[in-house]
């Protein structure tokens, strides 16, 4: 099988362009529905969560340490800590849990 990577790149560029261009050209007036506006408001957050969550659980060698870091990050974020504090706490917990699991 001889695959031409440039064809794939052009196809992906076309699909990406269409996805971004079609809403702009087809929807000319303001969106007045509060349901649709709130739905569109949360789409970026939902996409980010859907991309990040699987990576969190597979980022370490052990699912237990990844889950512990995730729980600590959720708690710190819920308490409105800064982004760097949340990240550092999660990393610290993952490191400590990994060390404890090595000893067991």
Secondary structure as UniProt FT lines:
FT   HELIX           5..26
FT   HELIX           34..58
FT   HELIX           63..78
FT   TURN            79..80
FT   HELIX           83..103
//
